[in-house]
Amino acid sequence: MMNKLFFKIQIFIAILVLFCGCEKVQNDDTLKITKAEIKWVSKITHNFHITLQGEIKDTTFKCGVFISEAELPDKDNYKFCFYVDSIPPHELGNPIDCFTKKIDINSYKSPNTTLYWRAFIRIKISGSEEFTYYSETGNFDIPDFPDVTTYKVVNITCGAATLQGEVTGVNVTDKGFSWYSDDSETFYQSCEEQQGDYFTLDIDDLSSSTLYYVRAYATQLEDTIWGDIRDFTTAAPFAVETTGVYDITPASATCSGEVTGDCGFPVFMGGFCWSESPNPTINDDNSGNSCDAGTGVFDYTITELKPNTLYYVRAFAMNTQTRAIEYGEIITFTTGE
């Protein structure tokens, strides 16, 4: 009788192992999961960095994180699961950076919500039997981050501009702008002293004819929240206008132009280029004669033209900052017969 009872007990234990042996908890001596880093890294991103330590040999496994509103997230009770699999085996006792992932939590949940998480590792023994080990349960809150808007840049000149932004939300400790170009470092300036949601910043010492990028920011406790990036291009160091052509004869014509806004860099060369073809430049044949031109109006008389011929002409100038040619608009005239 006792033998039959003992046999039945053995069968029951075997069945119990078959159905329940796939789960193990973190306090198993062969494996430990430690939390190396878990923190907010931006407005809507959480960074999970899971380190494993223990005896992991001769097996394949996957590791990751279960996340849920329930206080004990596992494979049967979770809303978000992030994992990495096909991790190669490691020797006993070496820390293993098994899992590092940035995840967008606010894409799934509203602010002011507490979520719970547990790291896990699944190990396959001999290619068949699978065991799951869990870390202790952690939790984090999704804060109610402020909204930050970067508005269009206005009052743009060759060396200055006005930045505009807006921030709405609570617990904002600082706000301001960051701006940079492809050829410059990044600059930051706070507008904390300005009251209200809307704030502006006048910046100068910009390079002319340069593409800049700008975005507003706000600081809430230890987090920095960014607005969208906008771009703007500073004005050319000076402007050139082709104002007209007069005193036209069969062989000559007098052209008039004007240079404005030199940004403090003198214009040392100017004049007109002309051609029988559209879009004349100073590199064209039979064009490019120049004359001295500072800021202001200048004239030049073109000679040796063909009679009864359509010509294209435009003013040009160069200053001491960029050494680049700036052109005015193209106008046309026809010589007399």
ROFILUM-680617 format. One record per residue (C-alpha): residue number from 1; x, y, z. Coordinates in Angstrom, 3 decimals, padded with zeros to 6 digits. Example, Ala and Ser with C-alpha at 12.3 -4.5 7.8 and 13.67 -1.06 7.14 Angstrom:
2
> pos, xx, yy, zz
> 1, 012.300, -004.500, 007.800
> 2, 013.670, -001.060, 007.140
END
This chain:
337
> pos, xx, yy, zz
> 1, 000.000, 000.000, 000.000
> 2, 002.772, 002.397, 000.940
> 3, 004.593, 001.622, -002.333
> 4, 001.487, 002.528, -004.364
> 5, 001.098, 005.792, -002.435
> 6, 004.752, 006.641, -002.934
> 7, 004.423, 005.897, -006.650
> 8, 001.387, 008.205, -006.943
> 9, 003.241, 010.968, -005.136
> 10, 006.140, 010.618, -007.599
> 11, 003.748, 010.876, -010.562
> 12, 002.111, 013.992, -009.054
> 13, 005.493, 015.667, -008.530
> 14, 006.524, 014.864, -012.103
> 15, 003.325, 016.407, -013.475
> 16, 003.801, 019.456, -011.248
> 17, 007.351, 019.939, -012.512
> 18, 006.190, 019.521, -016.102
> 19, 003.598, 022.306, -015.801
> 20, 005.307, 024.651, -013.351
> 21, 009.019, 024.110, -013.817
> 22, 009.330, 026.747, -016.527
> 23, 009.399, 029.667, -014.042
> 24, 012.205, 030.615, -011.673
> 25, 012.650, 033.820, -009.714
> 26, 015.571, 036.166, -009.346
> 27, 016.865, 034.797, -006.063
> 28, 018.093, 031.650, -007.808
> 29, 021.823, 031.382, -007.042
> 30, 022.775, 030.778, -010.673
> 31, 021.627, 034.165, -012.004
> 32, 021.113, 037.689, -010.773
> 33, 019.631, 040.692, -012.589
> 34, 020.709, 044.108, -011.395
> 35, 019.424, 047.535, -012.348
> 36, 022.353, 049.517, -013.746
> 37, 020.407, 052.499, -015.036
> 38, 016.817, 053.515, -015.459
> 39, 015.976, 057.207, -015.922
> 40, 014.265, 059.763, -018.102
> 41, 016.546, 060.932, -020.895
> 42, 014.158, 063.216, -022.767
> 43, 010.552, 064.359, -022.807
> 44, 009.025, 060.993, -023.685
> 45, 011.881, 058.492, -023.534
> 46, 012.830, 056.109, -020.767
> 47, 016.226, 054.428, -020.801
> 48, 016.463, 050.826, -019.560
> 49, 019.956, 049.446, -018.989
> 50, 019.860, 045.938, -017.548
> 51, 022.968, 044.153, -016.300
> 52, 022.987, 040.379, -015.716
> 53, 025.463, 038.532, -013.552
> 54, 025.693, 034.829, -012.854
> 55, 026.401, 031.483, -014.459
> 56, 025.207, 031.613, -018.056
> 57, 026.897, 028.897, -020.075
> 58, 026.098, 026.522, -022.898
> 59, 022.688, 027.988, -023.593
> 60, 020.789, 030.514, -025.648
> 61, 018.547, 033.085, -024.018
> 62, 016.706, 036.361, -024.391
> 63, 016.321, 039.196, -021.907
> 64, 014.150, 042.265, -021.617
> 65, 011.590, 044.163, -019.574
> 66, 007.898, 043.686, -018.859
> 67, 006.013, 046.942, -018.174
> 68, 002.476, 047.234, -016.839
> 69, 000.136, 049.258, -014.673
> 70, -000.086, 046.172, -012.448
> 71, 002.416, 045.984, -009.593
> 72, 003.833, 042.618, -010.664
> 73, 004.325, 042.597, -014.452
> 74, 005.214, 039.233, -015.958
> 75, 004.569, 037.282, -019.136
> 76, 000.882, 036.976, -018.266
> 77, 000.320, 040.529, -017.075
> 78, 002.025, 043.260, -019.067
> 79, 001.223, 045.911, -021.650
> 80, 004.727, 046.569, -022.972
> 81, 007.464, 044.028, -023.481
> 82, 010.895, 044.962, -024.852
> 83, 013.544, 042.338, -025.312
> 84, 016.754, 041.332, -026.998
> 85, 017.325, 037.712, -027.939
> 86, 020.110, 035.511, -029.338
> 87, 022.549, 036.681, -026.659
> 88, 025.814, 034.693, -026.831
> 89, 026.886, 032.672, -023.769
> 90, 029.229, 034.183, -021.167
> 91, 031.545, 032.819, -018.508
> 92, 030.650, 032.559, -014.837
> 93, 030.750, 035.734, -012.775
> 94, 031.218, 038.311, -015.551
> 95, 028.703, 041.158, -015.639
> 96, 026.731, 041.087, -018.867
> 97, 025.210, 044.236, -020.353
> 98, 022.372, 042.241, -021.776
> 99, 019.861, 044.972, -022.469
> 100, 020.047, 048.677, -023.241
> 101, 017.052, 050.283, -024.901
> 102, 015.364, 053.659, -025.074
> 103, 011.601, 053.373, -025.255
> 104, 008.872, 055.943, -025.860
> 105, 006.452, 055.434, -022.978
> 106, 004.283, 058.515, -023.537
> 107, 003.259, 057.164, -026.916
> 108, 001.174, 054.620, -025.001
> 109, 000.162, 056.226, -021.729
> 110, -001.054, 059.603, -020.499
> 111, 001.092, 061.752, -018.163
> 112, 000.828, 061.445, -014.378
> 113, 000.689, 057.643, -014.585
> 114, 002.711, 055.140, -012.533
> 115, 004.037, 052.142, -014.445
> 116, 005.741, 049.075, -012.957
> 117, 008.534, 047.118, -014.588
> 118, 010.527, 043.906, -014.115
> 119, 013.545, 042.775, -016.056
> 120, 013.597, 039.148, -017.091
> 121, 015.864, 036.597, -018.697
> 122, 014.751, 033.415, -020.433
> 123, 017.188, 030.540, -020.669
> 124, 016.833, 027.449, -022.791
> 125, 018.453, 024.385, -021.277
> 126, 019.686, 021.766, -023.755
> 127, 017.678, 023.422, -026.501
> 128, 014.305, 022.508, -025.019
> 129, 013.515, 023.240, -021.382
> 130, 013.008, 026.997, -020.781
> 131, 013.376, 028.900, -017.507
> 132, 012.510, 032.559, -016.776
> 133, 014.281, 034.594, -014.077
> 134, 012.924, 037.958, -012.877
> 135, 014.440, 040.984, -011.219
> 136, 012.767, 042.819, -008.388
> 137, 009.870, 045.056, -009.393
> 138, 010.578, 048.745, -010.017
> 139, 008.289, 051.624, -010.909
> 140, 008.399, 055.082, -012.457
> 141, 005.999, 057.955, -013.020
> 142, 005.310, 059.633, -016.340
> 143, 005.436, 063.356, -015.509
> 144, 003.197, 065.978, -017.058
> 145, 005.815, 067.655, -019.236
> 146, 005.282, 071.181, -020.564
> 147, 004.673, 071.875, -024.245
> 148, 007.397, 073.898, -025.950
> 149, 006.866, 075.679, -029.291
> 150, 009.514, 077.263, -031.492
> 151, 008.006, 080.032, -033.607
> 152, 009.219, 081.586, -036.850
> 153, 012.375, 083.709, -036.596
> 154, 011.759, 087.391, -037.405
> 155, 013.705, 090.650, -037.847
> 156, 016.468, 088.834, -039.737
> 157, 019.397, 090.969, -040.885
> 158, 022.885, 090.068, -042.040
> 159, 024.084, 089.750, -038.434
> 160, 021.076, 089.557, -036.121
> 161, 017.631, 088.009, -035.635
> 162, 014.770, 087.746, -033.137
> 163, 013.872, 084.272, -031.815
> 164, 010.352, 083.475, -030.573
> 165, 009.066, 080.662, -028.388
> 166, 006.267, 079.612, -026.056
> 167, 006.037, 077.169, -023.159
> 168, 002.895, 075.995, -021.375
> 169, 002.961, 073.718, -018.356
> 170, 003.794, 073.515, -014.671
> 171, 007.033, 073.535, -012.676
> 172, 009.047, 075.233, -015.434
> 173, 012.289, 076.471, -013.878
> 174, 013.967, 077.879, -016.990
> 175, 013.279, 078.584, -020.650
> 176, 015.297, 079.878, -023.565
> 177, 016.810, 079.073, -026.935
> 178, 019.609, 077.081, -028.493
> 179, 020.970, 077.997, -031.914
> 180, 023.859, 076.981, -034.142
> 181, 025.048, 076.794, -037.744
> 182, 026.907, 074.072, -039.596
> 183, 030.153, 075.993, -039.023
> 184, 029.642, 077.195, -035.441
> 185, 029.295, 075.816, -031.949
> 186, 025.953, 075.560, -030.171
> 187, 024.842, 078.578, -028.148
> 188, 022.317, 078.660, -025.304
> 189, 020.648, 081.631, -023.660
> 190, 018.048, 081.698, -020.923
> 191, 014.893, 083.823, -021.019
> 192, 013.886, 082.883, -017.477
> 193, 013.374, 086.500, -016.436
> 194, 010.557, 086.997, -018.970
> 195, 007.076, 086.576, -017.514
> 196, 004.295, 084.657, -019.244
> 197, 004.297, 081.769, -021.681
> 198, 005.548, 083.694, -024.736
> 199, 009.221, 084.695, -024.781
> 200, 011.674, 086.203, -027.276
> 201, 015.401, 086.701, -027.635
> 202, 017.357, 089.139, -029.804
> 203, 020.654, 087.596, -030.918
> 204, 023.527, 089.196, -032.810
> 205, 027.109, 088.447, -033.866
> 206, 025.724, 086.174, -036.587
> 207, 027.502, 085.568, -039.884
> 208, 025.853, 086.944, -043.002
> 209, 024.392, 084.663, -045.695
> 210, 024.452, 081.752, -043.226
> 211, 021.879, 079.048, -042.475
> 212, 021.129, 078.768, -038.736
> 213, 019.056, 076.280, -036.736
> 214, 017.152, 077.252, -033.605
> 215, 014.825, 075.612, -031.102
> 216, 013.211, 076.728, -027.887
> 217, 013.652, 074.753, -024.671
> 218, 012.193, 074.580, -021.184
> 219, 013.554, 072.975, -018.021
> 220, 011.302, 071.147, -015.587
> 221, 013.183, 069.960, -012.521
> 222, 016.038, 067.915, -014.045
> 223, 014.487, 067.396, -017.486
> 224, 014.971, 069.585, -020.563
> 225, 012.119, 069.617, -023.072
> 226, 012.744, 070.854, -026.609
> 227, 010.554, 072.479, -029.223
> 228, 010.776, 071.730, -032.918
> 229, 013.857, 072.882, -034.825
> 230, 013.388, 075.848, -037.170
> 231, 015.924, 077.302, -039.557
> 232, 016.601, 080.766, -040.917
> 233, 019.209, 082.339, -043.182
> 234, 020.816, 085.665, -042.389
> 235, 020.787, 088.316, -045.075
> 236, 023.603, 088.899, -047.511
> 237, 026.266, 091.329, -046.315
> 238, 024.934, 093.887, -048.767
> 239, 022.228, 094.213, -051.386
> 240, 022.686, 095.212, -055.021
> 241, 019.974, 096.681, -057.219
> 242, 019.999, 097.316, -060.957
> 243, 018.017, 100.543, -061.091
> 244, 017.880, 101.305, -064.826
> 245, 019.439, 101.912, -068.253
> 246, 019.298, 105.301, -069.987
> 247, 021.023, 107.374, -072.723
> 248, 020.794, 104.410, -075.088
> 249, 022.485, 104.849, -078.511
> 250, 023.297, 102.365, -081.308
> 251, 026.703, 101.686, -079.659
> 252, 026.389, 102.603, -075.977
> 253, 024.137, 102.784, -072.908
> 254, 024.501, 104.110, -069.382
> 255, 023.508, 101.768, -066.533
> 256, 022.570, 102.743, -062.987
> 257, 022.798, 100.607, -059.832
> 258, 022.757, 100.912, -056.058
> 259, 024.414, 099.083, -053.132
> 260, 022.648, 099.098, -049.745
> 261, 023.210, 097.556, -046.322
> 262, 026.919, 096.761, -046.271
> 263, 026.795, 095.546, -042.599
> 264, 029.910, 097.545, -041.844
> 265, 032.064, 095.865, -044.489
> 266, 033.032, 098.320, -047.274
> 267, 032.130, 097.531, -050.867
> 268, 035.364, 097.892, -052.819
> 269, 034.291, 096.830, -056.313
> 270, 031.105, 097.152, -058.326
> 271, 029.813, 097.606, -061.817
> 272, 027.708, 095.930, -064.469
> 273, 027.882, 092.797, -066.581
> 274, 025.971, 092.454, -069.824
> 275, 025.441, 089.936, -072.588
> 276, 023.269, 089.127, -075.562
> 277, 022.232, 085.988, -073.633
> 278, 020.170, 085.845, -070.406
> 279, 021.819, 085.640, -066.972
> 280, 025.037, 087.582, -067.602
> 281, 027.887, 087.165, -065.084
> 282, 031.323, 088.721, -064.698
> 283, 032.786, 085.567, -066.256
> 284, 031.026, 086.076, -069.586
> 285, 032.908, 087.313, -072.657
> 286, 032.441, 090.987, -073.530
> 287, 031.119, 091.751, -070.075
> 288, 032.310, 092.300, -066.559
> 289, 033.761, 095.779, -066.824
> 290, 033.845, 097.227, -063.310
> 291, 034.006, 100.543, -061.579
> 292, 034.578, 101.732, -058.014
> 293, 031.434, 101.520, -055.882
> 294, 030.809, 102.134, -052.240
> 295, 027.399, 102.003, -050.608
> 296, 024.991, 104.100, -052.640
> 297, 024.172, 104.828, -056.287
> 298, 026.689, 104.275, -059.092
> 299, 026.595, 104.560, -062.896
> 300, 028.589, 103.070, -065.722
> 301, 028.509, 103.656, -069.500
> 302, 028.828, 100.547, -071.667
> 303, 030.392, 101.112, -075.092
> 304, 031.143, 099.154, -078.284
> 305, 027.664, 097.666, -078.420
> 306, 025.977, 096.374, -081.572
> 307, 023.168, 098.462, -083.041
> 308, 019.551, 097.269, -082.917
> 309, 020.467, 094.460, -080.467
> 310, 018.757, 093.183, -077.322
> 311, 021.069, 093.125, -074.290
> 312, 020.724, 091.732, -070.768
> 313, 022.428, 093.679, -067.967
> 314, 022.674, 093.591, -064.190
> 315, 024.674, 095.345, -061.495
> 316, 027.169, 093.513, -059.285
> 317, 029.350, 094.307, -056.267
> 318, 031.826, 092.676, -053.881
> 319, 032.659, 093.607, -050.284
> 320, 035.633, 092.976, -048.022
> 321, 033.914, 090.351, -045.809
> 322, 032.897, 087.534, -048.105
> 323, 034.701, 088.368, -051.380
> 324, 031.645, 086.861, -053.006
> 325, 029.841, 088.507, -055.885
> 326, 026.324, 089.784, -055.196
> 327, 024.158, 090.513, -058.246
> 328, 021.193, 092.757, -058.819
> 329, 018.167, 091.803, -060.908
> 330, 018.504, 091.448, -064.677
> 331, 016.940, 094.080, -066.919
> 332, 016.970, 094.364, -070.730
> 333, 017.463, 097.140, -073.259
> 334, 017.767, 097.404, -077.064
> 335, 020.352, 099.613, -078.729
> 336, 019.279, 102.102, -081.404
> 337, 019.496, 101.515, -085.114
END
